[in-house]
Amino acid sequence: MIDPASLSPVRWQARHAALKAHGVPDTDPRIRECHAALAWWRCRRVIDTEREQLAPEHIPALADMLRHAHQAVSA
């Protein structure tokens, strides 16, 4: 799997679009890789935006949410 940070979100979107244009199904590992990388970038943008507002004592709980399934919370 390619490191998501190795390509910009625009490049991941272009890669995804090119694969889909060639009829590659959503179950293909390359499509899944694009989806995973784009999700990584969405998370990164939120974290970068909110970083200064995060309390250091909450960081372990956020990391735990990434490692393990948790019940979704509605806003």
N, C-alpha and C positions, 0 to 999 in steps of 0.2 A: 504494500500500500504506500502511495506517495504521501509525503508530509504535506498536510493541508496548507501550511505556510509557504511552501515552495512555489505556489502559484497564487496570483491575486484572485479575488472573487470573480472578477470579470473573465479571467482565463478559465476558471472552473465552469462558469456559466457557458462560455463558448465551447468548451470541451463537451459539456452535456448536450448542448444544442447540436453540435456536429454528430455526436453519436446517435441522437434521436433522429436526425435527418437521414441517417443511413439505416434506420429501422431497427436499431439495437433495442431490445426489450428492457423494461425496468428491472428485470431479474438479473441482468448481466452485471458481473462484478465491477465493470468500469462505470456503469451508471450509478451503482450503489456507492462507489468511491466518490463520485461527483456529489451525490446527495450528502454523504458524510462530511466532505470537505466544506460544502456550502453551509451545513449546520455548524461546523466548527467556526467558520467565519462569522456567522450570525451571533454565536455565543461570544466570540472574541470582541466584536463591536460593542455589545452590551457591557461586557466586563470593562473594556477600555473606557467607556462613557461613565460608568458608575464607580470605578476603582477608588476615587477619592472619597466617596460617600460610604464605602463599606467599612464596617467596624472590624478590626483585625480578629476579634474573637469569633466572628461569624464565618470566617474563611474556611475553617475545618468542616463546618456543616455544609457549605456550598460544595466543597470538594467531595464530600460523602455523597451528595446528590448526583454527582457525575459518575461515581463508582457503582452506585446501587440504585435499584428502582425505588422510587418513592411515590406516594399518592400525589396526584396532581392537585394543585391548589388554584381555585379560581380567584380572579381579582375582585 
